[in-house]
Amino acid sequence: MDVEGRTVSEEALTHPKYRPDIDGLRAVAVLSVLAFHAFPELVHGGFIGVDIFFVISGFLISTIIFKSLASREFSFLEFYSRRVRRIFPALVTVLVVAFACGWFVLYPDEYRQLGKHIVGGALFFSNFVLWRESGYFDNSADSKPLLHLWSLGIEEQFYIVFPLFAWLVWKGRLNVLTLMVLGGLISFLLNLRDVSHDAVQTFYMPQTRVWELLVGCVLTLLVMDASGRVGRMEKAAERMLNRVLYRAKVDAIPLVTLSNVKAWLGVLLVAVGLWKITKETHFPGKWALLPTLGAVLLIWAGPEAFLNRRILSARVLMWVGKISYPLYLWHWILLSYLYILAAEMPPVAVRAGALAVAVVLSWLTYQLIEKPLRFGGNGRRKTLLLMALMVSVSIVGFADYKANGFRTLPFIRAEKNTSQNIALLDQAKTLNQNIAINLNLDPCFQLPPNKDFSFFEKPECLPQHSVHGNSPTLLLIGDSHSAALSLGLRPWAKEHGFSFYQISSGSCSLFSDDSSDPKCQDYRRHTFEAVKSIHPNVLLIDMYWVYLIDPVAPEPVFFKNRGHWPSYIDYLKDRMRYIATLEAKQVIVVGQVPTWKSDLPNVLVREFLSYGKPIPKRSFLKLDPRSLAMDQSMGALPVHLFSIRDQLCNKVGCLVRLGPDLRTDLTVWDYGHLTTAGAKFVINHGLGETILKILRAEGKSGDPQSKSVLRQENE
């Protein structure tokens, strides 16, 4: 993370005086981010360290610019030359190493994505690239080694625009404070407006994050006005505090009381943010005020406040602060590649070791690469050299992207070590990923940021009025896993004479007490109203249950306001009883599809083809054990439970392929969404018969609709 860390020898009259406490605050920020990435179970809100960095960057950069403008020494060429020598050395090094390591670790399609991310990182628009990739079916964040460059992109975009803004306002003798406050307020309001309906865009976009940098810029003007109105107000507040706390004249007590109040309040705000903010919090939103204002108060407190002088200025924190930029760059690459190799979160000891290696690499980068290129003479030549290197890196990344990923070592080893045609599996990844595209185009499946749930008005998804007639009705509801199941269920229902209807939505749980998303509340309400209106003969509920009921951590993501419910299973039982009152004649809950710790095609390449082993029909290797334990947890629900696990798994393992053609015969195309072949297998090997048995039972009791199905089945 870039902030303007300066040493005393680098100081000039137009640059800010070196403050060791800001290096210490930078250390707090980077250590928070590292702790969150390496130990998310312990430091839930560590990602707010990025917001602290934004404030520090805004403060220091604006201090340089405004003091240079005030002394009439500001130069765009000098400013951006310093930026290049500050940012490029470590970034070029890390991008080259990430690309080289990817050749040994990644599959060609992953390498292609890495090439795109290298271009985004080198040209500082990673945040836009990652935002465009943030689809429901995209690779997980842990498998993107350059994910963390989004924040650097926002900072550099700010550095491109802000100096010109400041220069124009200064030269035009406009009120720069008023304009910055206005701009920050607009950005903050956009952040509040957008975070509830599209948190991903709000997180990545500069217009909803720039207020955090502008807050630091505003602080610069307040500090520079120490002898003006702001300074007089601070001294008045200082006198009041001294009289209240010490009952003494202001001259008898050092003027640090107000500074200490600011510092302690700042620490409190940051600590509350680290404790209360989690990945499930709608962030940034209003919650971003905690780390932002906390950082402002700590910087504003000044180097003489007790916390700043004795703690933030400690040598160890100052040292970490000086290497914080390369440390931020190195740590995530190491953790991400370890995650990719293990196909899961590595053990705690391995993660801790990765952070130790990151510290060593950061120190070496700072000493051997940053300092020689950043300081000393030949500044113009160094700048041109670094710019040429960055352009070269971006060209290589773009070539990799356009080539659909260069042939990588795992791919070459698989080609060499197996007689099977690995190209078939490569095609399987492409063909099966097209399923995601088809699901996104499915009118009965909605994903954020749309969430308009227009399928409630579409006859092909739901009838606009109550269903009448002799045709039995089958209603499928749930998340994206239900949409994948519909690939096989829809043609089966048509073949057996059902009126088939569907409501599927990603990122909205049917069974949640989370009231923070109004659109998801609308989705649940309308879905249950549709069930009551249709009163289907069979209601199928299919979801990714692992996300909701985790045997390791029984309290799921969507179950935070537990109320009087002792567990989520008890809450789910109550919801199922509620569904039974909605006139659904029979309810079938589809159990958890066995899921893999990484995308199945990648697992097959890395664990089998790369070592010359044939792809088995069944395997437990890299299978998520939680997905096999779901049915046991859900067995107590007062509904029919259909176990996909029992259909796909036995003592040997779970089905990975249904036939010899890897292009079409994989059971799932990613970690656990059924392929078309997989969905048809599940329907034809148990689920379809379960539905018909239920209707036979109703037929024996005189249900005319189920009799029509039985007649067609007999024919």
N, C-alpha and C positions, 0 to 999 in steps of 0.2 A: 504494500500500500504506500502510495507516494505521499509524503509530507515533506516540507522543506526543512530538513534537519541540517543545521549549520554549526560549524565549529568556530571557535573564537578567531582562528587565523583567517577565516573566510570573510570575516566581517568587513563591511565598508560603511561609510556614513549613511548610505541610502538603504542599508539592510538592517533587519531587526537585530537587536542585541540578543546574544545567545542566552537561552533560558533552559537550564538543565531540567527543570520540572516539566517542560513540554516534551523533552525526550522521555522522561518517566511516564508521562501520560500516554505517549505513543506506545511505550512498552506495555502498559495496561491494556491498550486497545488490541495490539497484535496478540498478546497472550490470551486474551478473551476469545479471539477468533480461533487460535490454535486449539484451545481447550474445547471449544464447541465442535470443531471438525474432528478432533481425535477422540474426545470423550463426550459425545452428545448426551449420554445418559446422566452425566454429572453437571455439565454447564449448559443448561437448556437455552439460555439467552445470549450465549457468547458472541453470536453474529452481530450484536449491536456495537461491537468494536469498530465495525466499518463506519457507523454513524459518527463515532468519536473521531475517526480519521477525517471524515468530511469536514467537521468543524475545525480541526487543527489545520487542515489544508487551506480552508477559506481564510482563516485568521492570518497565517504566515504569508501566503501569497499576496493577499490584499495589503498586508503591512509593507511588503517589498514595493508593491506598485504605488501605493499612496505616498509613501515616503519619497520614492523616486520622483513622482510627479510634483510633490511639494518642493523638492530641491531642483526641479527642472533637469533631472538627469535620467529620466526614463527613456529607454530605447527598446523598441519591439525586437530588434535583432538580438540585442544582448539578453533580453528576457527569454526568448525562445531558444537561444543557444544554451543558456543555463538549464532550461527545461530538458533539452535533448541530452546534455551531459549528465543530468540527474537521473532521468528515467531510462534511457536507452541501454546503458551498459548491462545492468542486471537483467533487464527484460529480454534483450537479444540472447544473452547466455541461457536463460531459462527456456526460451522458445526453442532454441537449437537442441538443448538436452531433451526437452519433451518430445520433439519430433524424432530424435534418434532413439530414445527409449521405446516410443510407440512402434517402431519397426520390429522390435524384438517381442512385443507384447500383444499388439492389437491385430484384429482381423481387418482385411482390406476396407470393408465398409466403415469400420470404426476409425481406421486411419484416414479415410476420406473426410470424415467429420472433424478429425483433429486438424487436417489441413485447412478446413474452413475456419476453425477456431484460431489457428495461427494467423491467418489473414486478419481476422477480427481483432486479435490481440495486438498485432503489429501496427494496424492502422487505427486502433482505439475506437472500435465500434462493437466490441464484444457484447455489450449489453443489448444491442439491437439484434445481433445474431442469436443470442440465447433466448431472448424474448420470442423471436420467431420460431424457435425450436421447442418452446415450452408446451407443446401439444400433449394431450393425455397419454398418447402411446409413444412418446419420445423416450430415449435412453434415460436411465436414472441419473440424477445429478452426480452421484458418486463415481460414475464411469466417464466423466468428462474432466480430463486432467487440467484444462485451462478454464474451468468454470469461474474461478475466482477473479478473472480479469475483467469481469463486468464492472466492478467498482472503479478500477483504473480507467476504464473507458469513460465513465461519467466524469471523473476528475479531469481527464485530459480534454474532454469536450468543454468543460467549464473554463479550463485554462486557455482554450482557443478563443472563446467568446468574451470572457470577462475583461481581459486587458484592453480590448478595443472599446468596450462599454465604458470602462473607467476613464480611459483617455478622452473619449468624446465628452463625457459628462464633466470632467475636470476642465477641459479646454472651453467648454460652453458655459462654465461657471453655474452649472445647475446644482440643485441640492442632492448630492450623491446619497446621503443618508436616507432621505425620503424615498428616492427611487429604489434603493436596495430593499428597504422595508416593504415597499409596495410589491416589488417583484417577489420577495420571499413570502409575503402573505398570499399572493396569487398561487404560487407553487404549493404552499401548504394546504390551501383550500382545494386545489386540484387533487392533492394527495388524499384528503379526507373524502372527497367525492368519489374517487375512483377505486379506493382500496376495497370497498365492500362488494363490488361487482366484478372487478378484475384485479385481484391482488398481485398477480404475476406482472402485468404491465406496469402497475404502480411501483413495484419493486425495482424494475429495470430501467424505467424511462427517466431521462434527465429532468424533464419538466416537473416531475413529482418528487424529485430528490434534491434539486438545486437549492431549495430553501435551507437545507442543512449547511451547505457551503456558504450561502449568503448570511446566515446567522453568524458564522465566523467572521465574515467581512464587516458586518455591522459592529461586532465586538472590536474590531480594529479601530474604527472611528471613535468608539467610546473610550478606548485606552489612549488614543492620540489626543483626546480632548481633556486630558488630566488637569490642565490649567484653565479650562473653560467651564461651561455650565455643568457638564457631567462631573468634573472634578469637584466643583463647589458643592454639588448635591451629595457626593460621596463623603466629603469632609463633614457636612452637616449630619449625615447619618452616623458617621463615626463618633462625633461628639455626643449624640443622643445615646448611642450604645454604651459609651464609656460612663456617662452619667448614671445610666440605669444599672449597669453591671458593677461598676467600681465606685460610684458616687465620688468621682474625682474629676478634677479639671482635665481637659483634653491634653494639656501640655505635660501632665504627669504620667501619662500612659502612652506607650508607642502606638502609632496609628496602624495597628494590624488587626484590631478587633473585627471590623467589617470584612477584611480579607479572610479571616478564619471562618466567619459565618458562611461566606461564599464557598470556601473550600469544603467544609463539612457538609453543607447542603448539596454541593455537586457530587461528592462521594456517595451520599445517600441516594440521590436520583439514579446514578449509575448502578449502584448495588441493587436497588429495587428493579431496575430494568433487567439485570442479569438473572434475577430471581423469578420475576413474574412473566417476562416475555418468553414465549416458546415458538416452535415452528408452526403451531396451530393458531397463533395469534395473527389477526389480520394486520400485517405489518407491511409498510411503515405505519400509516394511519396516525392516530393520536398517540400511539405507544412510542413512536419515534421521538416524542418530546422528552422522554426520560433521559436517554443517553445524550441527546443534543444539548438540552439545557444543562445537564450535568457537566458536560465538557466545557460549555461556555463559562459556567461558574468557576470551574477549576482553573481555567486559563485566566479569567478575570481576577481571580484572587491574587495572582501575582506570585513571584518567586519567594516573597518573604512570609507568606502564610505558613503556618506550622506544618500542615500536611505536605505542602509543596516543597518546603525547605528540608524537612527531615525524612520524608518517605519518597515522594516522586523524584527527588534529586539524589536518591541513593545511587551509589556507583553501579550496582548491578542492573538497576532499571535504566539508568542512562546508557549503559552498554547495550542492553537489549533494544533500547530506543534507536540507537545509531544504526543497528543492523535490521531494523523492523521492516524496511521495504524489501530487501532480498529475502528475509525470513517469511514474509507474507507470500512471496512468489514461490519459494521452494517448498513450503510445507505441504500445500495441497496437491502438488504434482506427485510427491512421494506417497501420500495417503491414497490418492486416487488410483495410482498404478498398483498398489498393494491390494486395494479393493478389487480391481479388475482381475488380478491374478488369482485371488482367493475366491472370487465370485460371491463374496460376502464381507461383512465387516471383520477385519483381521483381529486377532487376540489383542488384549490390552497391552501386553508387553511389546508386541510388534509395533503397535501404534506409538507407544512411548519411544521406542527405538527410532522410529521414523522421524519424530520430532527432534531427537538428539542429533540425528544426521542432518536435519534441516538447519539446525543452529550452526553446526560446523561448516556446512556449505555456505550459509549466509555470511559467516565471518570471513571465509576465504573469498567470497565474491566481493565483499566490501573492501577487503585489504588489497586483493590482487587485481581486481577489475574496476570497481567503482572509483576508488581514490585516484589511481593513475590517470584514468580517463576524465575524471571530473575536475580535478584540481591541477594546478601547475600551468605551464605555458602551452602555446600552440592550440588555444581554445577553438579557433576557427577550423583548423585541420581536424581536430578531434570530432567536432560537430559534424563535419562533412563525412568523415569516416563512419561514424555511428549511423547517420542517416542512410548511407549506402548499404551498410550491413542490414538495417531494418528493412529496406526495400528488397534486398536479396532474399531475406527470410520470408517475406510476404509472397514473393514470386514463387518460391519453392512450395509454400503451402497452397497457393492457388493452383499450381500445376498438379499437385497431389489430388486436390479436390476435383479438378476437371477430368483427371484420369480415373475417377471413381475409386481412388485409393490405390497406391502402389502395392505391388505384391510384397507382403510382409513375411517375416520368418515363420510364424505359425502356419501360414498358407503354404509356403514353400516346403516346409517339413512335411505337411500333410500330403502334398502332391508327391513327394519323394517316397514317403514311408508306407503308402497304402495303394492298393490296386483299385480301390473305389474311385470313382470320378468325383473329386471334390467340387468340381464346377457345378454338379447337381445341387450340392448343399448351398453353394453360393447363390444359385438361382432360387433355391427354396427360401432363402432370406428375403430376396426381392419379391418373389411371388406372394409369400405369406404376409409381408409387410403391406402388400396391396390390400390385404384384408382390412387393415386399419383404415386405409383410404376409403374403402367401400363402407365401412361402419360409419365413418365421418359423414358420408353422403347419404346414409340411411335416414329417411325422413322421420323414422320412429326412434331415433337415437340422438340425443342432444349433448353437447359438450360446452363447457365454458370457453370463451367469454360470452357466447350467445345466450344460453340459458333462457331462451324466450319460450321454450316449451310449447311451440306452435303445434306439436303433434296432438295436443288435446283437441285441436280443431280439424284434424285430418282424418277422414273416414278410413283411410287405409291403415291408420294406427289405432284409432278408437272410433266407434260409431257415435254419431252426434246425438242419437237418441237411444233409449233402451232397446236391447236386442230382442226381437221376437222371431217366431218361426221354429221349425223343427231342427235346424242345424245347431249342434252343440257348440258352445263357446269356450275358447281357450284363451286366457289372458296371461301374458308374460310381463312381469315387472322386475325392475332391478337396475343394476349399474351396467358398466360396459361388458361385464362377463355375461349378463343376460343377452346383450346385443350379439355377442359372439355365439352363444347358444342358439340364437334365432336363425343363424345361417343353416342349421340343420333342422330346426324345429318348424320353421315356416313351410318348407316344401312337404314335410311329413304331415303337418296339420291339413294342408290342402289335399293331400292324397287320401286322408282318412275322413274328409268331409267336415272338418271343423271350421267354424268362423274364428279366425285367428286374429288377435289384437295384441298390441305391444306398447309398453311405456318403458323406455330405457334411458338412463341419464348418467353420465360420468360426473364424479366429484360432488354428488349429492346423495347422502345416505337416506334410505327409506326409514331407517330405524335410528333416529338420533334425537337427542334432547338439546342439541346445539341450536340456539336461536339467533346466532350472529349473522346468518345469511338469509335475508328475507326471500330471495328467489328459491332457495332450497326449501324453505317453509312452504312457499306456494306450490312447489313441485310435490311435496308430500301430501298436502291438503287435496290438490286436484287428483292425484293418483288414487287416494282412498275414496274420493268422491266418484271417480270412474269405476272403481270396483263395485261400489254400492249401486251405481246406475246400471252396470252391465249384469251384475250378479252371475258371473261366469260359472259354467259347470266345473271347470278346473282353473284354479289360479296358481300359476307357477312363479315362485320367487327365487331369483338367482342373483347372487352377489359375491364379491370377493370377501369372504367371511374372515380371512386371516387379518384383514385390516381392522376388523371390528372386534374380533374375539381372539386375543393373543394369549395362548396358554402361559407364555413367559411373563407377560405383563397384562393381567386380566382386564385392566381398565383401558378400553379402546380410545382411539383418537376422538371419536364422536360422542364420548360419554364422560363429559367433564362435570356437568351439573347433576351429580348422581341423585340428589334429592333423598327420598327414603328408600331407594333401591339398593340393596346390599351388593349386587353384582349386575353386570350387563346381561347375563343369561336371564336373571329374574326380570329385568326390564324387557328383554326380548320376548319372554313368555307372555308378559302382559300385552305387548303389541300384537302378538299372534292371536291372543284371545280377542283383542279388539278387531282384528281382521276377520275373525270368525263371525262377528256381528254385522259385517258389511254385506251379507247375503252372497258371499262366495261359497258355492256348495261344497267344494273340496279344495283344500290348500295343500300344495306340495312345495316343500322347501328343497331346492337343489343344493346338495352339499358342495364342499369345496373341491374345485379342480386341483389335483396335485400340481404344485408350482415349483419352479426351479429358481435357484439363487441368481442365475443370470439368464439371458435369452437362450433358449434351448439350442438353436443352431450354433451359437458360440460355444456352448458347453460341449457339444458333439465334436467340434473341431479341436478345441483345446485338450479335451480329456481322452479323445479316441484317435481321430485322424492324425493329429500331430505326432502321435507315438506309434503310428502304423497299425493301430487296432481297428478292426471292423466295427461299424456302428451296431450296437446290440438292438434287439427289439425292445428290451426292457432294461431299466437301470434305476438304481437309487442314488447314483453319483451326482452330487451337487443338487439334490432334491431338498427343498425346504421342509424340514420335519414338522413344522407347525401346521402345514397344509394337510398332513396326514392325521393330525390330532383333532381336526375340527369336528368331524362327525361325532366323536365321542362327547365333545362338549355340547353339541347341538341335539344329542339324542333325547334330551329331556323336553324338547319343545312339543307342545300339544298339537302337532300337525304331522302329516306324512313327510318323512325325511328320505329323499332319494340320494344314495351315496354314489357319487361319481368315483370316489376312491375305490370302492369295491369293484367297479366296472373296469378301471384302468390299471389297478395294482394287484399284485399277489406277493408271495414270499420272495420271488426272484427280483422284482422291481416293478416300476410303473412304465406303462407303454410310452415310448418316445416316438415310435413310428408304427404305422399300420400296414405298411407294404414296402416293397423295395425301392419305389420311386421317391427319393427324398424331396423332390420338388413339390409333391402334392400329398405325401403320406405322413408328415409330421403331425403329432397330436395337438401341439400348441405352437404358435409362431413366435411368441416372445416368452416371457416368464410364466404365463399361465392363461392367456386368452386362447380358447379353442380355435383351431383352424376349421375350415368347412368340413374337411374329412373327419376331424376330431368331433365336431358337433354332430355329424351324421352318425358316427360310431356310438356316441352316447345315447342318441335317440333310438337307434336300432338295436342296441344291446342293453335294454333295461328301462329307460325312461319312457319310451313310447308304450311299452307293455304295461308299465305302472299306471299310466294315464288311462289306458283301455280297461284295466282291471277295476279301477275306481268307477268307471262308467258302467261296467258290467254289474257291479254291486248296486249302483243306483238303478240300473235297468231291472234288476230283480225286484226292486221296490216300486216299479211302475213308472220310471222316468222316461217319457217318450223320446226325449232328445238323445239319451244314450242308446236307445233301441235303434235309432237310425244309424248310429255308428256301428253297432253290432251287425246290422243287416249288411252294411257295406263291407265289413270285415269278412263275413261269411261268404259273400259273393266273390 
